[in-house]
């Protein structure tokens, strides 16, 4: 996301954001598993989570990619074999996957690390990710009532 293509959605405590992101991951993974039940009829699979570790001189960094990579599923000599086929939906007749909320939002923490702000890519309708945020917020135990009111009021205002 480029700076001029994003708008701030809301800012709340870092504890709330962390909990909400965990809930978003869980919600999105459930949708991906459901989607993959359909996709497997085509012998295709959208990998729910791909974890990559990049090693650097001063340590390593772990990246998590959600719903980003497509694989063809085959069996060879009785073993399941995943063959990477790309980032784009491989078959036109395959229904579109659920919108990945992590492709349209970005989280930045304040310098004091007390608050974090969620930015949304303004090329996408907020309505597409609204249900993820509301569900994550409703199930969050770490978001205060004030955090919840801030998020909901900004989501509704959009």
C-alpha positions as CSV (number, residue, x, y, z in Angstrom):
1,X,0.0,0.0,0.0
2,X,1.3,3.4,-0.9
3,X,0.9,6.2,1.6
4,X,-1.6,8.2,-0.6
5,X,-3.7,5.1,-1.1
6,X,-4.6,4.6,2.5
7,X,-6.7,6.2,5.1
8,X,-6.6,5.8,8.9
9,X,-9.5,3.7,10.0
10,X,-9.0,3.8,13.8
11,X,-6.4,4.0,16.5
12,X,-6.7,2.0,19.8
13,X,-4.5,0.4,22.4
14,X,-1.8,-2.0,21.2
15,X,-3.3,-4.8,23.4
16,X,-6.6,-4.4,21.6
17,X,-4.9,-4.4,18.1
18,X,-2.8,-7.5,18.9
19,X,-5.9,-9.4,20.1
20,X,-8.0,-8.2,17.2
21,X,-5.3,-9.3,14.7
22,X,-5.2,-12.8,16.3
23,X,-9.0,-13.0,16.0
24,X,-8.8,-11.8,12.3
25,X,-6.3,-14.5,11.5
26,X,-8.6,-17.1,13.1
27,X,-11.7,-15.9,11.2
28,X,-9.9,-15.7,7.9
29,X,-8.4,-19.1,8.3
30,X,-11.8,-20.6,8.9
31,X,-13.0,-19.0,5.7
32,X,-10.0,-20.3,3.8
33,X,-10.6,-23.9,5.0
34,X,-14.2,-23.6,3.9
35,X,-13.1,-22.2,0.5
36,X,-10.6,-25.0,0.1
37,X,-13.3,-27.6,0.5
38,X,-14.7,-26.2,-2.8
39,X,-11.3,-25.7,-4.4
40,X,-10.2,-29.3,-3.8
41,X,-12.8,-30.4,-6.3
42,X,-10.6,-28.8,-8.9
43,X,-7.4,-30.3,-7.5
44,X,-6.3,-26.8,-6.3
45,X,-5.5,-25.5,-2.9
46,X,-5.1,-22.0,-1.5
47,X,-2.5,-22.4,1.2
48,X,-3.9,-20.8,4.4
49,X,-0.6,-19.9,6.0
50,X,2.9,-19.7,4.6
51,X,5.7,-19.0,7.0
52,X,9.0,-17.8,5.6
53,X,12.2,-17.1,7.6
54,X,14.6,-14.6,6.2
55,X,18.1,-14.7,7.8
56,X,20.2,-11.6,8.1
57,X,23.6,-10.8,9.5
58,X,22.0,-9.5,12.8
59,X,19.4,-12.2,13.2
60,X,16.3,-13.4,11.3
61,X,12.8,-12.2,10.6
62,X,9.7,-14.4,10.3
63,X,7.0,-13.4,7.7
64,X,3.5,-14.9,7.7
65,X,1.6,-14.9,4.5
66,X,-2.2,-15.6,4.6
67,X,-4.1,-17.0,1.6
68,X,-1.6,-15.9,-0.9
69,X,-0.1,-19.0,-2.7
70,X,-1.9,-21.5,-4.9
71,X,-0.9,-25.1,-5.1
72,X,-1.9,-28.1,-7.2
73,X,-2.6,-31.2,-5.1
74,X,-1.4,-34.5,-6.5
75,X,-0.5,-38.0,-5.3
76,X,2.7,-39.6,-6.3
77,X,3.6,-43.1,-5.1
78,X,0.9,-42.8,-2.4
79,X,2.3,-39.5,-1.1
80,X,0.6,-36.2,-1.1
81,X,2.6,-33.7,-3.3
82,X,2.0,-30.0,-3.4
83,X,3.1,-28.2,-6.5
84,X,3.3,-24.4,-6.4
85,X,1.4,-22.8,-9.2
86,X,1.4,-19.1,-8.4
87,X,-0.2,-16.1,-6.6
88,X,-3.1,-15.7,-9.0
89,X,-6.3,-17.8,-9.1
90,X,-5.3,-20.5,-11.5
91,X,-8.7,-21.4,-13.0
92,X,-11.4,-19.0,-14.2
93,X,-14.2,-21.4,-13.3
94,X,-13.0,-21.6,-9.7
95,X,-15.0,-19.3,-7.4
96,X,-13.2,-16.2,-6.1
97,X,-11.6,-16.8,-2.7
98,X,-12.7,-14.8,0.3
99,X,-11.2,-11.3,0.5
100,X,-7.9,-11.4,2.5
101,X,-8.3,-8.6,5.1
102,X,-4.5,-8.5,5.4
103,X,-4.1,-7.4,1.8
104,X,-6.2,-4.2,2.4
105,X,-5.2,-3.2,5.9
106,X,-1.9,-2.1,7.5
107,X,-1.2,-1.6,11.2
108,X,1.3,0.9,12.5
109,X,2.3,1.4,16.1
110,X,2.8,4.8,17.6
111,X,6.3,5.8,18.7
112,X,5.5,5.2,22.3
113,X,4.1,1.8,21.5
114,X,0.9,2.6,23.5
115,X,-1.4,2.9,20.6
116,X,-1.7,1.4,17.1
117,X,-3.6,2.6,14.1
118,X,-5.2,0.5,11.4
119,X,-5.0,1.9,7.9
120,X,-7.2,0.7,5.0
121,X,-6.3,0.8,1.3
122,X,-8.8,3.2,-0.1
123,X,-9.0,1.3,-3.4
124,X,-11.2,-1.3,-1.5
125,X,-14.6,-0.8,0.0
126,X,-14.5,-1.0,3.7
127,X,-17.7,-3.1,3.5
128,X,-15.6,-5.9,2.2
129,X,-13.6,-6.2,5.5
130,X,-16.1,-4.7,7.9
131,X,-17.5,-8.1,9.0
132,X,-14.0,-9.3,9.9
133,X,-13.3,-6.4,12.2
134,X,-16.7,-6.5,13.8
135,X,-16.4,-10.3,14.5
136,X,-12.9,-9.9,15.8
137,X,-13.9,-7.0,18.0
138,X,-16.9,-8.8,19.4
139,X,-14.8,-11.9,20.4
140,X,-11.9,-9.8,21.8
141,X,-11.5,-9.9,25.5
142,X,-8.6,-7.4,25.6
143,X,-10.3,-4.5,23.8
144,X,-11.8,-2.1,26.3
145,X,-15.4,-0.8,25.9
146,X,-13.8,2.5,24.7
147,X,-11.6,0.7,22.1
148,X,-14.7,-1.1,20.9
149,X,-16.7,2.1,20.6
150,X,-13.9,3.8,18.7
151,X,-13.6,1.0,16.2
152,X,-17.3,0.6,15.6
153,X,-17.9,4.3,15.3
154,X,-15.2,4.7,12.7
155,X,-16.3,1.6,10.8
156,X,-19.9,2.9,10.6
157,X,-18.7,6.4,9.6
158,X,-17.0,4.9,6.5
